[in-house]
Amino acid sequence: MTPPGDREGFSARGERWAVATPHRGASEAAAAAFASGGNAVDAALHAAVTLAVVYPHMCGVGGDLFALVQNPDGKLVAIDSSGRAPGGADPDGLRAAHGITMPDAGPSTITVPGAPGGWDAVHRQGAVLPWSDAFEAAIDAAEGFPVSRDLAWSIARRADELRSDHPGFAEVFFADGILSEGARLVQPALARTLRTLAQ
């Protein structure tokens, strides 16, 4: 029987490559990884870290990571780096406060961030570029990038809730009013976090 990775249509091999992400900055970070001599694992990692900055409404340092990596020998590795409940979480207290259904937002919903551990797990699947390289484009973006249409729309549609319920969010994303498409978003604290992770 032919391994799934060797069947036509299930894998791609060759000297050329393609990248698809929901944000140009992440695609450019992946392309830069290839240009620096990296492989597909490097490119995926560069894109994922950059998405944590330029696409924060869907991907973030405080979120989770799920990945599938197919090694050159055809072995498929699944990475589940979803956040765990904090060690101090009190299941009985949560049930008393919320019943059997978790709330949609608030401190009771916060898990330990899984993305950084997931990035490490991806890097260990055959990346050839140094760990710190994966953070360069993301750090540059955190120091200022133009807001995409999708991010602007996501913020605007929940502006009242985000402004009133999340003061830390409001400090960054509403410093000069509601961010519009093309506005420059600067996230110095996120840049510092990424520098720390890179080291």
Disulfide bonds with the S-S distance in Angstrom:
none
